[in-house]
């Protein structure tokens, strides 16, 4: 009879701890958000580099065309 009460107690405690763990939905979100933000930063830097290179290349071609027109 004592074993049945002990098993019942352990099951109740386990169920309570599991429900508390599930209620704290913010666990683990920080690492995931850091990775996502890091990926967006890398994409932004890459796009910025591509735009800068394209603008510099076009500006150089315009300057050469103006110099050649004289």
C-alpha positions in Angstrom: 0.0 0.0 0.0 2.9 2.4 0.8 4.4 1.7 -2.7 1.2 2.9 -4.3 1.3 6.2 -2.4 4.9 6.6 -3.3 4.3 6.0 -7.0 1.3 8.3 -6.9 3.4 11.1 -5.2 6.3 10.7 -7.8 3.8 10.9 -10.7 2.2 14.0 -9.3 5.6 15.7 -8.7 6.7 14.7 -12.2 3.6 16.0 -13.8 3.9 19.3 -11.9 7.5 19.8 -13.0 6.7 19.0 -16.6 3.9 21.5 -16.6 6.2 24.1 -15.1 8.8 23.4 -17.8 6.2 23.7 -20.5 4.8 26.9 -19.1 8.2 28.7 -19.4 8.1 29.1 -23.2 11.0 31.5 -23.4 13.6 28.9 -22.7 16.0 28.4 -25.6 14.6 31.3 -27.6 17.7 33.5 -27.0 20.2 31.3 -28.8 17.8 30.8 -31.7 17.3 34.6 -32.0 21.0 35.2 -31.8 21.6 32.8 -34.7 18.8 34.4 -36.8 20.1 37.9 -36.1 23.6 36.8 -37.0 22.4 35.4 -40.3 20.6 38.7 -41.1 23.7 40.7 -40.2 25.8 38.6 -42.6 23.2 39.0 -45.4 23.1 42.8 -44.8 26.9 43.1 -44.9 27.0 41.0 -48.1 24.3 43.1 -49.8 26.0 46.3 -48.7 29.3 45.1 -50.2 27.7 44.2 -53.4 25.9 47.6 -53.7 29.1 49.5 -52.8 31.1 47.5 -55.4 28.5 48.2 -58.1 28.3 51.9 -57.3 32.1 52.2 -57.3 32.4 50.4 -60.6 29.7 52.5 -62.2 31.3 55.7 -60.8 34.6 54.7 -62.2 33.1 54.0 -65.7 31.3 57.4 -65.7 34.5 59.2 -64.7 36.4 57.4 -67.5 33.7 58.3 -70.0 33.8 61.9 -69.0 37.6 62.0 -69.2 37.5 60.4 -72.6 34.9 62.9 -73.9 37.3 65.9 -73.5 
